[in-house]
Amino acid sequence: MHDTPKDGAKATERHSGVGRAFAASLTGTALEWYDFAVYSAAAALVFGDLFFPSEDPLTGTLLAFSTYAVGYVSRPLGGFVFGRLGDVIGRKKVLIATLVLIGAATFVIGVLPTYSTAGVAAPIALVVLRFAQGVGVGGEWGGAVLLSSEFGDPRRRGFYASAAQVGPPAGNLLANGVLAALGALLTEAQFVSWGWRVAFLLSGVLVAFGLWIRAKLEETPVFKAMEAEHSRPEAPIREVFTTQPRALLAAILCRVGPDVLYAMFTVFVLTYATQKLGMSRGSALAAVLIGSSLQVFLMPLAGALSDRINRRLLYGCAAMAAGAWPFVFFSMIDGGTWLPLATGVVVGLVIHCCLYGPQAAFIAEQFSPRLRYTGSSLAYTLAGIIGGAVAPLLFTSLLSAYGTWMPLAAYIAIASAVSLVGVYLGRDPEAAIDEDTRLASSEAPATVDAIRSR
């Protein structure tokens, strides 16, 4: 039986929609993570002196990282509010709102007065704006994952969902690249005085570009089907907690290890290299820059690999590698030279790719389609509190208390073991059922009862 011209046109339209959704998910998430990452780098490099002055550099850094943690602690609010709205009013509208929120907050940070000018009002304002950033990111991730994966073939969900996973390394790459360029072009005094602000003010231009892309995109086929059949959940948060508690727990736990690993190799490594090893800011940033640039390409490859082999097996093996590598890494860099540092950071971030690339698909497929935005957002944000939020604080505290790297490596190993428990509790993808849902949403909405029955 041959396809009709009409069938060919539909196939072409679906293919085009998948490409646009992938691009919108990747670019929007990258821009939001640029905002988040530029703050993280600034917290490690300059915010301790500018907003939390102290005679002890580690104390100032600890206080600066406390505002870094606020960005994670506020994420559940974004997950609760925007996750629910994503399952009720649609993915697209929510993703536009989150992009505006985090972009505006970042731009305003760029014009904030410092402690020397405004006193205690300066760090208070910084915390409030960091809180707003976290709310936006908390509502962004789940929608970005669904934006690309719900347009694509469920049998390739690992690859399509990885579009959102490329956002953090791409945003981190852009943020650290901008900061490295500013550091190279400006003197130390100029960078501390006003140079760091340029990186934050650029957010206004970047967010406008992201909004232009997302505004042109249609709603996902899965949500259209639920809307047509009036099958949208009325109380998605309650449903997730009451009907899918194991899925939520598995999704939360699997995220802890990757979050802690990422905090080490993109954030705290800057502090360790400059304050403990005596290396320059530029050399430390260069190591992170190289690792992040490789992640942009390796992340979708890891997602695609998880479509070909068992996703849980890949995730579990990567979690074990994540627990072991820090013991090798810290031994390598004791000499304080750049090449071992760069090599260690690259390997750490490659391991992170094998976790984070398949993670979006793994988490999304834990939940039924009608609760995916809410479930994914809750898992992402709640895990952030026990993972990424406290990691830089604990790293700094452990280093200050013990003066050695061994407790840092042990902490990462424990976090990786927690992720292994999440992988054990999770379920494998049900490609056939999801394929039926995709076909129902695009060709025969009346059969969307498949969505309700899960």
Order of alpha helices (4+ residues) and beta strands (2+ residues): alpha-alpha-alpha-alpha-alpha-alpha-alpha-alpha-alpha-alpha-alpha-alpha-alpha-alpha-alpha-alpha-alpha-alpha-alpha-alpha-alpha
